[in-house]
């Protein structure tokens, strides 16, 4: 059971010290004065400035790491974009060697034994001869 980071034994020690140092008669007046002092301290602009500075110092390492990572990511992204652009340009230059300067496409060459029109259309003009019935493994007899 911690109260503001102070355990039960520390709290008893503080109460005993307050009784010994201030005395039992002035303890109520001392508590009231200490409360007023702490109230003024917490509401003062100096306390707010000190809290803001403390918060900034606590968050500084994470903020710096985040900003450094963003810079690294941005640099990596730019390098990847440049590499991609170079790859696309190289591919388009390579494709230039494969294109013909003629405006119409060139039909594929005819295969031996097939007419040029059939080779261009990709259809079969001749059918393979069927084996004789006696040579077929499925023949009856």
TAJO-V768413 format. One record per pair of residues at least 4 apart in sequence whose ideal C-beta (glycine too) atoms are under 7 Angstrom apart, sorted by the first residue. I is the first residue (numbers start at 0). J is the second residue. D is the distance in Angstrom with one decimal. If there is no record, write none. Layout:
i = [I,I]
j = [J,J]
d = [D,D]
//
This chain:
i = [0,1,1,2,5,5,7,8,9,10,11,12,13,14,15,16,17,17,18,18,21,21,21,22,25,26,27,28,29,30,31,32,33,34,35,36,37,38,39,40,41,44,45,46,47,48,49,50,51,52,53,54,55,58,59,60,61,62,63,64,65,66,67,68,69,70,71,72,73,74,75,76,77,78,79,80,81,82,83,84,85,86,87,88,89,90,91,94,99,101,106,107,107,109,109,109,109,110,113,113,113,114,115,116,117,117,130,130,132,133]
j = [7,5,6,10,9,10,11,12,13,14,15,16,17,18,19,20,21,26,23,26,25,26,29,26,29,30,31,32,33,34,35,36,37,38,39,40,41,42,43,46,46,48,49,50,51,52,53,54,55,56,57,58,59,62,63,64,65,66,67,68,69,70,71,72,73,74,75,76,77,78,79,80,81,82,83,84,85,86,87,88,89,90,91,92,93,94,95,98,105,105,119,118,119,113,114,115,118,118,117,118,124,124,119,120,122,124,134,135,138,138]
d = [6.2,6.6,5.7,6.8,4.7,5.4,6.5,6.5,6.4,6.6,6.4,6.3,6.3,6.5,6.4,5.9,5.5,6.4,6.1,6.7,5.2,5.4,4.7,6.8,5.6,6.3,6.5,6.3,6.1,6.3,6.6,6.3,6.3,6.2,6.4,6.2,6.2,6.4,6.3,5.7,5.7,6.2,6.3,6.3,6.3,6.3,6.3,6.3,6.4,6.4,6.4,6.3,6.2,5.5,6.1,6.2,6.2,6.3,6.2,6.2,6.5,6.5,6.4,6.2,6.2,6.4,6.3,6.2,6.5,6.5,6.3,6.3,6.4,6.3,6.2,6.3,6.4,6.4,6.4,6.3,6.2,6.2,6.3,6.5,6.3,6.3,6.8,6.5,6.2,7.0,4.5,6.4,6.5,6.0,6.8,4.0,4.4,5.3,5.1,5.0,6.0,6.3,6.3,6.4,5.5,4.3,4.7,5.6,5.0,6.2]
//
